[in-house]
Amino acid sequence: MLSLAIVCLLAQQIDQSALDKAMAADAAAKAAATPATTSASTPAGSAAPSIQGATPAPEGTAAGATAGEEKGASQQSVRAPGGSLLNPALSFILDGSFGYYGAHAGDFAALGLPPAGDDPSVSRQGFGLQEIELAAQSAIDPYFEGAVFLTIPNLAGLEVEEAYLVTTSLPLNLQIKAGTFRSQFGRNNTQHLHLQYFTRRPLMTALLFGEDGLRGPGAQASVLLPLPWFAALYVEAFSIAAPDNLAGLSTFGGGARLTPSNLTYTTELEQFFELAESHSLLVGLNFATGRSVDCVTAAPCVPVNVDGPRSFLYGADLYYKWKPANVVQSYASLQWTTEFYARTLADGGGTEGAGYSEAVVQIARRFYLGARFDLTGLPSGPDVPRRYGGAASLTFAPSEFSRLRLYAQELGGPGVAATTVGFLQVEYAMGAHGAHPF
Amino acid sequence: MRLGSKLTALLLAGAIALSARSASAKLRVVATIETLADLCRQVGGDRLEVTSLSHGYQDPHFVEAKPSLVLTLNRADALVYVGLDLEIGWLPPLVQQSRNVRIQRGQPGNIDASTGIKVEDVPNIPADQLRALGDIHPLGNPHYWIPPKNARGIARVLAQRFSELDAAGAAGYQAGLAAFEHRLDAKEAAWDKAAAPLHGLHVVTYHKSWSYVADWLKLQEVGYIEPKPGIPPTANHTAQLIALMRKSDVKLVIVESFYPSSLARFVAENGHARLASAPSDVGAAPAIKSYFDLVDAVLAAFVSGQ
């Protein structure tokens, strides 16, 4: 895949210089006919790839530079109070919480539902810091954009949540992402904690995707399909490491290189349908396969040597959003997300599934009410027990940069005691203004 | 090796086929707001195929980053945007996902309209204190497209950049610009005359988005209904504002038509001022089809209230 990226870039380079030559010839031809046009296009000459390649333009000033020297200069002076021109856009995000997993210690553990990595800590309840994230994003050069997201989940050491580059100038509607990143698999899996309206991730997360979700070092190629509606096809390969928690079966992971290439492969098809101006639908179909890690049945268990059966994870995600464009009518909006996945293990390992459905209603300009229903163990099996979860959340966003949240969740299932989980959560973002993904 | 070079040649051919545009095809321009789309049409006329990512009745800070917009951007030859971080909440991920090299930053097809105007309200305070003032725009006030001086500046940038992108049409763009400026000169004289009664008027606005217009019409901004940009009004602030309005003899309360007007109406009534629910973008109402319609409608709202 990387070699494809390099070839594409090479092609792009050649293409640009070929076009450059053609444009120069064209300009020379036009110079004879209309001298005025040529002088007008001279400033744009600074955007010619050959020159630009030698001196990468800093973000924000690039447009100014091509639009005329005077204005470009005024834009640069405008930038000055914001800090150093070449720093990436930086932001810190904090998620703090106060709350408990049930009234009695041990209730939650008895459910057999491992928490996600950025859920509040189970081992230290009460006050906690679910996550501190440092995000840096910037254009690298005319060909790449880069991002680094470092995170400290539950005060337990620095992790790299994501660090990747994305191409911006490949031909044929292609895009390559490489580094370590969240897989495009599903919807919740693609999101950072602070994009969510609930304090905890869906129950399926740790059971099917892994504690930290399906993410890891890898590469992704995606293409916009030539259709009248938005349809993007993603293909990914990851090297997923051995899981931290060996108490259950992990769908993917292990460091073993027992097969020629022990990689996890995924593919996703994402389609968007605009039903009306205020009604939109996003539908994803997802498939992944890799080697599972099962330390429970393997004895002795050395994670890097465990070669569990091949696993297949597949399912769909559905996201519906209603939001009137004209806020004079009201600030009300509705987002409804449903995801369901099943995992099949090769060699007669059986099939287990889990999913959730959640609705978030904006009840006033700064208030959001959320409800989520989780179901695991459909079908159930030794690694995915039948459990139910009902969660409610109320989010107050004083501004775009802070949020307060009340969260309650009732968990239960056949043969286990019901447990009530409750948290008060605070969230802030300081630094660069983040974008709101759809 | 041979396979590699064949693949390269194939990709090269594909890339050239995709990026080459026949001379007769129209330049596909995507603007972020309808006023910019209209200015593009004024300058480019039939040479352009212009679409707008948002509608004039939307708050341009908060446009839904729908994947369908990725598709629109994917096919664009040029992207014209307001800049100064107005679209920061929704445009950057769309441009990245567009997979369209022509509109990426630093490319000739990436057109920041704010390069055509003199930027005002650049906060001159330490960066770590900016957000204490609300969601302010650190690069300056991006609500600049209504005054004729700025429309003229934007149109000039557009004419120049379109000429670079489509050299064959350069003469056409210059002619379009000349026609626009000619019409603008005439309208500007009429607008100045119509706005004469407004000179020196004390006003209160909802968001700090009328400063450029206030400068143009010599209005004096006394306060804002939002306590701080992006922060919804509070009872306390509203009461103080009403007291201030009575003291400073505020005559006019201005609110964009996309904001809820009930509170603005309350403020106006209690502060003994007229309410002007004014459009701020082409398309804010069905009758506002061009930049000229927009300024006509703004002045009508200011002069007669609503």
Contacts between the chains, C-beta under 8 A, distances in Angstrom:
chain1	res1	chain2	res2	distance
A	7	B	4	6.9
A	7	B	7	5.8
A	7	B	8	5.9
A	7	B	11	6.5
A	8	B	11	6.2
A	10	B	8	6.0
A	11	B	8	5.6
A	11	B	11	3.9
A	11	B	12	4.8
A	11	B	15	5.7
A	12	B	15	6.6
A	12	B	101	7.7
A	14	B	8	7.4
A	14	B	12	5.6
A	15	B	12	5.8
A	15	B	15	4.4
A	15	B	16	6.0
A	15	B	19	6.9
A	18	B	12	7.9
A	18	B	16	7.2
A	19	B	16	7.7
A	19	B	19	7.0
A	26	B	167	7.2
A	27	B	167	7.4
A	30	B	167	5.9
A	34	B	170	7.1
A	34	B	171	7.3
A	36	B	170	7.6
A	37	B	163	6.6
A	37	B	167	5.7
A	37	B	170	4.4
A	37	B	171	7.7
A	40	B	160	6.2
A	40	B	163	5.3
A	40	B	164	6.9
A	40	B	170	6.6
A	41	B	163	6.9
A	41	B	164	4.9
A	41	B	167	6.4
A	43	B	164	7.9
A	44	B	108	5.3
A	44	B	161	7.9
A	44	B	164	4.1
A	47	B	106	6.7
A	47	B	107	6.6
A	47	B	108	5.2
A	52	B	106	6.7
A	57	B	106	5.0
A	59	B	105	6.0
A	60	B	105	7.9
A	60	B	139	8.0
A	62	B	105	5.1
A	62	B	106	3.7
A	62	B	110	7.4
A	63	B	83	7.4
A	63	B	105	6.7
A	63	B	106	7.5
A	63	B	110	5.6
A	63	B	111	6.9
A	63	B	112	3.8
A	63	B	115	6.2
A	64	B	112	6.9
A	64	B	115	5.2
A	66	B	106	7.7
A	66	B	108	6.1
A	66	B	161	7.6
A	66	B	164	7.9
A	67	B	111	7.4
A	67	B	112	6.9
A	67	B	115	4.0
A	67	B	116	7.4
A	67	B	157	5.6
A	67	B	160	7.2
A	67	B	161	6.7
A	68	B	115	7.0
A	68	B	157	7.6
A	68	B	160	7.1
A	71	B	115	4.2
A	71	B	116	6.8
A	71	B	157	7.7
A	72	B	115	7.0
A	74	B	118	7.3
A	74	B	119	7.0
A	75	B	112	7.9
A	75	B	114	7.5
A	75	B	115	6.3
A	75	B	119	7.7
A	78	B	84	8.0
A	78	B	119	5.4
A	78	B	122	5.4
A	78	B	139	5.4
A	78	B	140	5.6
A	79	B	139	6.8
A	81	B	122	6.7
A	81	B	123	6.5
A	81	B	124	6.2
A	81	B	125	7.6
A	81	B	127	6.6
A	81	B	138	7.0
A	82	B	127	5.8
A	82	B	138	4.9
A	82	B	139	7.1
A	83	B	127	5.4
A	139	B	105	6.1
A	139	B	106	7.8
A	142	B	104	7.3
A	142	B	106	5.6
A	142	B	107	7.9
A	145	B	96	6.1
A	166	B	96	6.4
A	168	B	96	6.4
A	168	B	99	7.8
A	168	B	101	6.6
A	168	B	104	4.9
A	169	B	101	3.8
A	169	B	104	6.4
A	170	B	99	6.8
A	170	B	101	7.8
A	171	B	11	6.5
A	171	B	14	6.1
A	171	B	15	3.6
A	171	B	18	5.9
A	171	B	19	7.3
A	171	B	101	7.9
A	172	B	11	7.4
A	172	B	14	5.6
A	172	B	15	7.1
A	172	B	18	6.8
A	173	B	74	6.6
A	173	B	99	4.8
A	174	B	99	6.6
A	175	B	97	7.5
A	175	B	99	5.0
A	224	B	70	7.3
A	224	B	71	7.3
A	224	B	74	5.9
A	224	B	99	5.9
A	229	B	68	7.3
A	229	B	71	7.4
A	230	B	67	4.0
A	230	B	68	5.4
A	230	B	70	5.9
A	230	B	71	5.1
A	232	B	67	7.7
A	232	B	97	8.0
A	270	B	67	7.6
A	272	B	66	6.9
A	272	B	67	3.8
A	272	B	68	5.9
A	274	B	66	6.6
A	274	B	68	5.0
A	280	B	64	7.6
A	280	B	66	5.9
A	280	B	68	7.9
A	282	B	67	6.9
A	321	B	64	7.7
A	323	B	64	6.1
A	325	B	55	6.1
A	325	B	57	6.8
A	325	B	58	4.8
A	325	B	64	7.4
A	326	B	55	8.0
A	326	B	57	4.6
A	326	B	58	6.5
A	326	B	258	6.2
A	327	B	58	7.9
A	327	B	59	6.0
A	327	B	62	7.9
A	327	B	258	5.9
A	327	B	259	7.1
A	327	B	260	7.0
A	328	B	57	7.6
A	328	B	257	7.0
A	328	B	258	6.0
A	328	B	259	7.2
A	328	B	260	5.9
A	328	B	261	7.2
A	365	B	232	5.6
A	366	B	232	6.5
A	398	B	231	7.8
A	399	B	134	7.2
A	399	B	135	6.4
A	399	B	230	6.2
A	399	B	231	6.0
A	400	B	89	7.9
A	400	B	135	5.7
A	400	B	230	6.3
A	401	B	131	6.2
A	401	B	135	7.6
A	430	B	131	6.9
A	433	B	85	6.7
A	433	B	88	4.9
A	433	B	89	6.6
A	433	B	135	7.7
A	434	B	89	7.8
A	435	B	65	6.9
A	435	B	88	6.8
A	435	B	89	5.7
A	435	B	90	6.2
A	435	B	91	7.8
A	435	B	92	5.4
A	435	B	93	4.9
A	436	B	62	7.7
A	436	B	65	6.4
A	436	B	89	5.3
A	436	B	90	6.3
A	437	B	65	6.2
A	437	B	93	5.9
A	438	B	64	6.3
A	438	B	65	4.7
A	438	B	66	5.6
A	438	B	67	6.2
